[in-house]
Amino acid sequence: MDNYDNFLQELKEHIRNAQVRAALSINRELILLYWQIGRDILLRQQQQGWGTKVIERLARDLKEAFPQMKGFSARNLKYMRAFAEAYPDEQIVQQAAALIPWFHNCVILDKVKNNFERSWYIQKTIENGWSRNILTLQIDNRLFERQGKAVNNFDAILPSPQSDIARETLKDPYIFDFLTLGEAAQEREIEKELVKHITQFLLELGVGFAFVGQQYNLKVGNEDFYVDLLFYHVKLHCFVVIELKTGKFKPEYAGKINFYLSAVDDLLKSPLDSPSIGLILCASKDNIIAEYALRDVNKPIGIAEWQTKLTKSLPKELQTNLPTIEQLEAELENLSVEVDNEEKE
């Protein structure tokens, strides 16, 4: 039959989309139910002076009333109460928290105490399709405090809104906790390790980065030059040149990467691409010196530190995509397993 394969593919896509919508709808209704239960417990405790022991009693009675329904352990009821206390406005729950799985919300409740920051992690989870483990890692590595903090000249060089997107794409510091090299490792060794652990490296860089090459050759005039690490950013539609330094930032680094960006724009950039962006990663930097170094540079450049673990204190003032069917199924399996375990306790 003519075009049968195309027809089958279209049907499969429709079914998959319907499955995603159904799973998301179920998740939304479940979380709204949990919020309502938590709100009702909270109200009774506030208005009638019920103590915390009522949760244990409710857990037993609800399990008895709904033996086929999971999720009514005392521990989960306490999460429901905390959830309702954290989000007293049902609209916020409907528009944000109900769009991610329940145990993602529990992680955020446990680890993040500021509602603005909670909303940020919820939104990033929705945008990037983070699993619970990735969400936990990002919170533990304090992504909220690091995102968009690299010294840069984007506002002066790039048009809006690209300058805003580019700024939020970079962070400071970058955490390469997957590296196993000693402190005396040379830049080339670190580059090789980053490429060796490219999945973790890309996760730390953020959504949108595609790896192009290490020590990427640029022939300018009669000489060969080599970019430490070259990426393409699919959202910004531009090449990203990364120069890795093991020591403190020096002003001359800005001139060197400015040269590389000019070469990449001439040799690699297509008419449809946006101007290439540079990122200098140093072991340390003086922010004032970094800002001066970029002041009169005519290419978009960011400067940030890199660390093998989050050991340095951050300044006090700094205190993608829908999930796939497979991810949704995995989350539902995890939910079932965890609730079963809780109810056995």
N, C-alpha and C positions, 0 to 999 in steps of 0.2 A: 504494500500500500504506500502510495506517494506521501512523503512528509510525515509518516507515522512517528519516526524517531523524534522529530521536532515537536510534534503534538504531545508525545509522552514526556519530553523534557519540560514542556510548559505546564502539564498537569502536575508533575513532581514539584515544580517550583510553587505552584498554587497551594499544594498540600502542605509543603514545608512552611510557607508563610502563614497558613491557617494554623498549623501546629504551634508556631511561635506565638501568634496572637492568643491562642487558647491558653497556652502555658502562662503567658504574661497576665492574662485575665484572671486565671486561677490564683496566681501569686498575689495579684493586687487585692482580690477579694479576701484571701487568707490574711494578709497583713492588715487590711482594714478591720477584719474581725478581731485580730489580736489587739489592735489599737482600742477598739470599742470595749473589749474585755478589760484591758488595762485601765482605761478611763473609768469604767464602772467600779472596779476595785478601788481605785484612787479616791473616787468620790465618796464611796461608803466609808472608807477609812477616815477621810477628812470630816465628813458630816456626822458620822455615827460613832466615831472613835474606835473602830475595829482595829485590833492589833495585827501584827505580822502573822500570827498563827492561823488567821483566817485563810491564808493562801494554802497552807497545808491541807486544811479541811476542804477547800474548794477543789484542790487537785484530786483528792479521793472521790468526792461526790461527782465531779465532772467525768472522771474516768468510768465511774459506775454507770452514769447516765448515757455516756457515749462510748461504749467499749471498742467500737470499730474506728474511732477517731483518735488520731495521735496529736501530740502537742500540748497536752494538759498536765504535764509534770509540774511540780511546784517550782522548779527552776525556771521553766519556760513562762509560767504565770508571773514570776518576779520580773522577767524580762519584759513582759507585756506591760506591767505596771510602770517600769522604768521608761519604756518606750512612750507611753501616754504622757508621762510626766515631762519627758524631754520635748515632745511635740504636742502641746496643748491644742494647736490649730489643726483641725482635720484637713483643711485645704492643703497644708504643707505635706501632710502624709499622702494625700491622693496624688499630688503633683510631683513628688520626689521620692520619698521613702518607700512608697508602695511599688515603685518601678524597679527595685532591686530585691533579691531574695532575702528572706527573713534573717538567716544567719549572717548575711552581710550587715544588716542593720544591727544585729547583736554585737558584732565586732566593733562597729563604729560607736555604739553605746558604751562598750567597755573601755575603749582606748582613746576616745575623743570627748572632751568635756565642754567644748565651746560649740554652740549651735551653728554659728556661721561656718566654722571649720567642718562640722559634720555635713552641712549642706554641700560644701565644696567636694568632700570625698564621695558623697552620694552622686553628685553630678559627674565626677570623673569616672566613677564605676559605670554609670550609664553610658558615657561617651566611649569608654575604652573596653567595655565588656570584661572587666577584671574578675578573675576567680576570687574566692574568699582568701586563698593563700596569698595571691598577689596584692589584694587590698591590705591584708595584714602587713605584708612586707613594706608597702608604700607608707603606711601609717607609722610603722616602727622606724623607718628611715626619714620620717618627718618631711615628707614631700611637700606638704602644704607650706611649710616655712621656707623651703628652698626654691619652689617654683617661681620663675620670673625674676630672680634676684641677681642674675649675672650683671656685672657692669657692661654697658653697651652704649652705642651711639645710634640706635635704630630710629628713634624719634626724629633725629636730624637728617637721616639718610633715606629712610624708607617712607613711602606714602602710607597713610592710614586707610584701611585697618591692618595692612600687612605688618606695620611696625608693632602694633599691639600683639598680633599673633606670634610674631617672631620673638618678642620679649618674653611672652608666656611659655614659649617653647624651650627656652634655656633656663637653667637653674644654677644655684650656687650654695654649697659645694655639690659636686658630683661624688657619689659614693660607689667605689669599685671594691666592695667587700668580698668579691669572688676572686680577687687576685691573691696569689700565694707567694709572690716575690718578696725578697727582703728590701730593706730601706735603701740599700746601695744599688738597686737595679737600674740599668741604663734605660734611656727612653725607648730604644729599639726593642729591648726585652719586654717592656711594658706594652708596647704596641702589639707585639706578637701574642701576649697573653690576652689582651683585649679582643683580638681577632679570634683567638682560640675559644674564648668564652663569648662568642658574638651574641648569643641569645640573651645572656644576662646583661651584656653591654648595651644592646638595643633596648632592653627593658628600662635600664637606667636613663638612657638618652630620652626615651619617651616615644609615644605613638607617632608614626609618620616617617621615621628614619629608615632609609634603605641603604645597605652597605654597598659601596662601589669598589673600593680598593684600599690597600695599605701601601705606603710608599708609592703613591700613584705618580707616574712619570708625566711631566709637562716639559715639552721641548720648546724653549724660547730662544730665538736666534740660533746660535750654534751650540747652545749649552742645554744640558738636561737638569731639571729640577724635580724634586720629589716631595709631594704632599704627604704628611704623616698618615692621615686617614681622610678618605673622601666618602661623603654620603650624599644621597639625594633625599630631599624632604617632600613627600608626596602631597602634603597639604599646602605647604608654602610654594610648591612647584619651583624649587631652586636647589642648586648644589650647596652643600655645607662642607667647608674645609675645616678640619680640626688639626691644630698643632698642639702636640703634647710636650710639656716641659717638666722636668723633675725638680727644678729649683724655683726660686722666687721670680715673679714676673719682672721683666725688664722692658723699658719703653721701645727698644729696637724690635721686639717681637711683633709689635703692631705694624711696623713698616714691612717686615718680611711677609706677614700673612696678607697685607694689603696688595703686595706684588703677586702673590699666589692667586688672589681673587681676581685680579685683572687678567691673569693668564687663563684661569678657568672660564671667565666670562667670554674671552675671545676664542678659546679653543674648544670648549665643551658646551657652553650654554646655547640653547636653541632660541629662535625669536619668540617662542611661546613661554620660555622660562622667565622667572623673576630674577633679579640680581642675586648672585651668589652671596652666601653669608659665611663669615669666618668665626671660629670659636677657638680661643686660646685657653688651654687647660694647664694650669700651673699648680705646683705644690703649695704655693702661698702667693699672696699679693697684697699690696697697699692700694686700697680703693682710690685714694686721691691721685696717686701716680698713674693708675690704670685709666682714670677719667681724663687726665691731662694727655695721656698717650693717644687717646681716641678723639680728642677734641677737633682736630683739623684733618682727620683721615676721611677720605671720600668713599670708603667702602663700608658696608654694614658689618660690624665686628662685635663680638661679645667676649668677655674675659671672666673666667671662673676658676675656682680652685677644684682640685680633685683629691680625694682621700680614700684610703683603703677601708676605713670605718668611720662612723660618725663620732669622732672623739672631741672635736673642737666645739666650743659653745657658740651657738648662733647669737647674733645681736638681740638684745631684749625686745626691740621693736618688731622683731620678726616672729615674737612669741605668737570608647570608640564604637559607638557601634552596638547594636543589640546583640545579646548572646546567641550563639548558634543553638540548634536543636540539641546537639550533643552536650553542650554546656548546661543547658536547662535540665536535660535528663540527669546529668551528673549531679547537679545541685539538688534535684528532687531525691536522688538516691542518698546523697549525704544527709539531707534533712531527715529521711526515714530512718537511716542508721543511727544518727545522733539522738533522735527522739526516743528510739527503741532503747538505746543505751541509758538515756536519762530515766526512762520509766522502770528499768531494771534496778536502778540504784535505790 
